[in-house]
Amino acid sequence: MSNQSKQNYLVPHDFSEVGDAALKYAVNLAKKSLAEVYLVHIVKKESEKDAAKAKLIEIIKACKAKNPNVKLGGSVKTGNIFDDIASTAKKVDSNLVILGTHGAKGMQKVLGSFAMKVVLSTNLPFLIIQADVVVSTVDKIVFPVDVGVESLQIMNIATYMARLFDAEIHLVAPSQTDNMLSRKIQTNMTIVARQLKKNEIEYKTKLMAGSGSFTTKSLDYCKKIKGNMIAISVNNEGQVISLNKFAQGIITNDDKVPALIVNAISVKSTFF
């Protein structure tokens, strides 16, 4: 589980339906983990702060009324989401950021890029939630494994979620005709499997052959098994963020499956 005794989930709330969805999901997790949920709303001007504080207090009060056993807090910051999520997370010792995002058709590229930029603004793991997501138990987590070692950086948070919900992890990987790439995939699968065994987590493995993108194959598999969370790492060092189609596709998937995601370049294992 976590190396920290205290769990804190940070929820950036923009007073929209996606903010409500993220808060609802965070509360559901907090009931399992006894974590504190901390909301942050970010305004551009100081003059907007008072009205925002009143609105945030209203949201927290309504949430507390429905969930009296969940500890809730919050604050309003003047600045921007890329700087102030990281600074707020540090201030309140957050382990996980639960971020709402839209997944509307035709907007995936733009919204996926925005969510990716937020993820890359901090070294914290994120759980990306779409509006209208069904908040339910988590019993099957899909864990795509690629040839790069970066794909393994999500391992700690995925293990944490699996233990929290007593969930089964499904390791999926693209079948490779190249022997060297095939060996890399097998090595990475073995590394993850070893940790899952150590933590007594049930898991299954699946090599996916045939045409089509790894994104499509992973999402199709998730739908087939009725998975309710997908765990990925992203490595954007030296790349244009909008080019990471795999992560964008996962984040804005049509079935609205929540996505666990970390920046593989700067992630620290101390969070989970």
Residue pairs with C-beta under 8 A, 6 or more apart in sequence:
1 160
1 163
1 164
1 272
2 95
2 160
2 271
2 272
3 269
3 270
3 271
3 272
4 93
4 95
4 270
4 271
6 35
6 36
6 93
7 30
7 33
7 34
7 35
7 36
7 95
7 96
8 35
8 36
8 37
8 38
8 92
8 93
8 94
8 95
8 96
9 26
9 29
9 30
9 35
9 36
9 37
9 38
9 94
9 95
9 96
9 97
9 98
10 38
10 39
10 40
10 85
10 88
10 89
10 92
10 94
10 96
10 97
10 98
10 124
11 19
11 22
11 23
11 26
11 37
11 38
11 39
11 40
11 97
11 98
11 99
12 19
12 22
12 39
12 40
12 41
12 42
12 81
12 85
12 97
12 99
12 100
12 118
13 19
13 20
13 22
13 23
13 39
13 40
13 41
13 56
13 59
13 74
13 100
14 41
14 42
14 100
15 41
15 52
15 55
15 59
16 100
16 131
17 100
17 131
17 132
18 100
18 101
18 102
18 129
18 130
18 131
19 100
20 100
20 131
21 100
21 129
21 130
21 131
21 132
21 133
22 98
22 99
22 100
22 129
23 37
23 39
23 59
23 63
23 98
24 135
25 98
25 127
25 129
25 133
25 135
25 258
26 37
26 98
27 37
27 63
27 67
27 70
28 135
29 35
29 98
29 127
29 164
30 36
30 37
30 70
30 71
31 67
31 69
31 70
32 164
32 165
33 164
35 95
36 71
36 72
36 73
36 92
37 70
37 71
37 72
37 73
38 72
38 73
38 74
38 75
38 88
38 92
38 94
39 56
39 59
39 60
39 72
39 73
39 74
39 75
40 74
40 75
40 76
40 77
40 84
40 85
40 88
41 52
41 55
41 56
41 74
41 75
41 76
41 77
42 76
42 77
42 78
42 79
42 80
42 81
42 84
42 85
43 49
43 52
43 76
43 77
43 78
44 78
44 79
44 80
45 78
46 78
48 78
49 76
49 78
52 76
53 76
56 74
56 75
56 76
57 74
59 74
60 72
60 73
60 74
63 70
63 72
64 70
64 72
73 92
75 88
77 84
77 87
77 88
81 118
81 121
82 117
82 118
82 121
83 121
85 97
85 118
85 121
85 122
86 121
86 122
86 124
88 94
89 97
89 122
89 124
94 124
95 124
95 125
95 271
95 272
96 124
96 125
96 126
96 127
96 157
96 271
96 272
97 122
97 124
97 125
97 126
97 127
98 126
98 127
98 129
99 115
99 118
99 126
99 127
99 128
99 129
100 128
100 129
100 130
100 131
101 111
101 114
101 115
101 128
101 129
101 130
101 251
101 252
102 111
102 130
102 131
102 252
103 111
103 130
103 131
103 251
103 252
103 253
103 254
103 256
104 111
105 254
107 252
108 248
108 249
108 252
109 242
109 248
111 251
111 252
112 242
112 247
112 248
112 249
112 251
112 252
113 241
113 242
113 248
115 128
115 248
115 251
115 252
116 234
116 236
116 241
116 242
116 244
116 247
116 248
116 251
117 241
118 126
119 126
119 128
119 234
119 261
119 262
119 263
120 234
120 236
120 241
120 263
122 263
123 262
123 263
123 266
123 267
123 268
124 262
124 271
125 154
125 157
125 260
125 261
125 262
125 267
125 271
125 272
126 260
126 261
126 262
127 258
127 259
127 260
127 261
128 251
128 258
128 259
128 260
128 261
129 258
130 252
130 256
130 258
132 256
133 256
133 258
134 256
136 228
137 165
137 228
138 161
138 164
138 165
138 167
138 228
138 229
139 165
139 166
139 167
139 168
139 228
140 167
140 168
140 170
140 225
140 226
140 227
140 228
140 229
141 158
141 161
141 162
141 167
141 168
141 169
141 170
141 227
141 228
141 229
141 230
141 231
141 260
142 169
142 170
142 172
142 218
142 221
142 222
142 225
142 227
142 229
142 230
142 231
142 257
143 154
143 158
143 169
143 170
143 171
143 172
143 192
143 230
143 231
144 151
144 172
144 173
144 214
144 218
144 230
144 231
144 232
144 250
145 151
145 152
145 171
145 172
145 173
145 185
145 188
145 189
145 192
146 173
146 174
146 185
146 188
146 214
147 176
147 181
147 184
147 185
147 188
148 184
148 235
149 188
150 233
150 234
150 235
150 264
150 265
151 188
151 232
151 233
151 264
152 188
152 191
152 192
152 233
153 233
153 262
153 264
153 267
154 231
154 232
154 233
154 260
154 261
154 262
155 192
155 195
156 269
156 271
156 272
157 231
157 260
157 262
157 271
157 272
158 169
158 231
158 260
159 195
159 196
159 199
159 201
159 272
160 272
161 167
161 229
161 231
161 260
162 168
162 169
162 196
162 199
162 201
163 199
163 201
167 201
167 229
168 201
168 202
168 203
168 204
169 196
169 201
169 202
169 203
169 204
170 203
170 204
170 205
170 206
170 221
170 225
170 227
171 189
171 192
171 193
171 203
171 204
171 205
171 206
172 205
172 206
172 207
172 208
172 217
172 218
172 221
173 185
173 188
173 189
173 205
173 206
173 207
173 208
174 185
174 207
174 208
174 214
174 217
175 182
175 207
175 208
175 209
175 210
176 182
176 185
185 207
189 205
193 203
193 205
196 202
196 203
206 221
208 214
208 217
208 218
208 221
210 217
213 245
213 246
213 249
214 246
215 245
215 246
215 249
215 250
216 249
218 230
218 250
219 230
219 249
219 250
219 253
219 254
219 255
219 257
221 227
222 230
222 253
222 255
222 257
223 255
227 257
228 257
228 258
229 257
229 258
229 259
229 260
230 250
230 253
230 257
230 258
230 259
230 260
231 259
231 260
231 261
232 246
232 247
232 250
232 259
232 260
232 261
233 261
233 262
233 263
233 264
233 267
234 244
234 246
234 247
234 261
234 262
234 263
234 264
235 263
235 264
235 265
236 244
236 263
236 265
237 265
242 248
247 261
250 259
250 261
251 259
251 261
253 259
